[in-house]
């Protein structure tokens, strides 16, 4: 058995083997039709990333890009700035990936066959449905993890106002209904990066959804929370914003490693301008662009341990982060409306462990690690910020921070083939959309990761959802990667 496993690892094949002598050392995995997952490159576009020395043993595969033609839908285009996503395993052994296409204001559904090869793509929410509002990060709720669903939550971030809502999408809705959207007004209108439902065990019988406000205005970017006392209720709950201490503490007052009491203040308003005004009046903490959010996996106590990024900005940097920070929020086990906030990683401390931080954006949290992805804002007024987008691994137990990958688009291969330019600024390409797919595909330590290839442009990428016009679309490319071998 060990010899077989080693051979399979070398070939990239993943199979399921048991020691049951009645079935010749094979075992049925429900919903897989005894299929064999084969992790390998399926895209004609390379994976433009560089592994750091300590992570040389991880495997990276490019499986889909904007220039690929899928066998069952050759006209489908994987659109611009692919971002948040969620993966489901189907009863026939295939897989369904729901993927936000941010700069085309749309959401795509991609079918992968039983070997994990993308074979079909279609748009299930188009720019007409979203009112040309960018669909940024997204989160998939499932009965197994959250107690309801499956339902996909998508954050309406930038673009046309006032459609900055939380969008709710049935992963299996008909593509013919792509122009029909369902929003969740009770969760408010923000500059929404993501809406993240907590695990069903965090607060038994309740629906708790964390919302990140990617704003840098007078009210700042807020960390909001939707709470219903009924599991699966997405319409009748209450909305809250987080106040730190007595409400006079600013983001720049926070000291790394120090716990601060927080209270979530109830908000009566749900529309954009009114919400911002009420947040200011109720001393809701003004961060500089709250980006992605995730909770720790494992026990119910772990599920109440939440991590989020503020990506930072040069404006308002006198009171808020410029280069970006990562925070830990631990909610009280009996009351989700109170807790403790700790600043754990500070990109503004140029002598600290996170000194290389340049706009941390998306975050994925497993049982023992947080994986932080960068979308650099582009200012490099300190040498330690002069790098392309990093993927970081933050050890939740030891506090150790390591760089796993760096975007590597300014290579001879990339430039000569028209993907990028040697003149691209630092951080031109973005790493985003990372999710843990280990349990879904039955292979440990396996993840999806997306590259937003901001300088790879083609008219062939325009208007992939078929709605609106080319003028309301983007010509940038996207690349979907599989990363195998990272610890969880």
Secondary structure as UniProt FT lines:
FT   HELIX           2..11
FT   STRAND          13..14
FT   HELIX           21..23
FT   TURN            24..25
FT   TURN            30..31
FT   TURN            33..34
FT   STRAND          37..38
FT   STRAND          49..51
FT   HELIX           53..55
FT   TURN            56..57
FT   STRAND          59..65
FT   TURN            66..67
FT   TURN            71..72
FT   TURN            74..75
FT   TURN            80..81
FT   STRAND          82..89
FT   TURN            91..92
FT   STRAND          95..101
FT   HELIX           102..104
FT   STRAND          106..112
FT   TURN            114..115
FT   STRAND          118..125
FT   HELIX           127..130
FT   STRAND          133..141
FT   HELIX           143..146
FT   STRAND          151..159
FT   TURN            161..162
FT   STRAND          166..169
FT   TURN            171..172
FT   HELIX           175..177
FT   TURN            178..179
FT   STRAND          182..183
FT   HELIX           185..187
FT   STRAND          192..197
FT   TURN            200..202
FT   TURN            204..205
FT   STRAND          207..213
FT   TURN            218..219
FT   STRAND          223..228
FT   TURN            231..232
FT   STRAND          238..244
FT   TURN            245..248
FT   HELIX           251..253
FT   TURN            256..257
FT   STRAND          259..267
FT   HELIX           272..281
FT   TURN            282..283
FT   STRAND          290..295
FT   HELIX           300..303
FT   STRAND          305..310
FT   TURN            315..319
FT   STRAND          325..332
FT   TURN            333..334
FT   STRAND          335..346
FT   TURN            347..348
FT   TURN            350..351
FT   TURN            353..356
FT   STRAND          360..365
FT   STRAND          369..374
FT   HELIX           383..385
FT   STRAND          390..395
FT   TURN            396..398
FT   STRAND          401..407
FT   HELIX           412..416
FT   TURN            417..418
FT   TURN            422..423
FT   TURN            426..427
FT   STRAND          430..436
FT   HELIX           438..441
FT   STRAND          446..457
FT   HELIX           459..461
FT   TURN            462..465
FT   HELIX           470..472
FT   STRAND          476..484
//
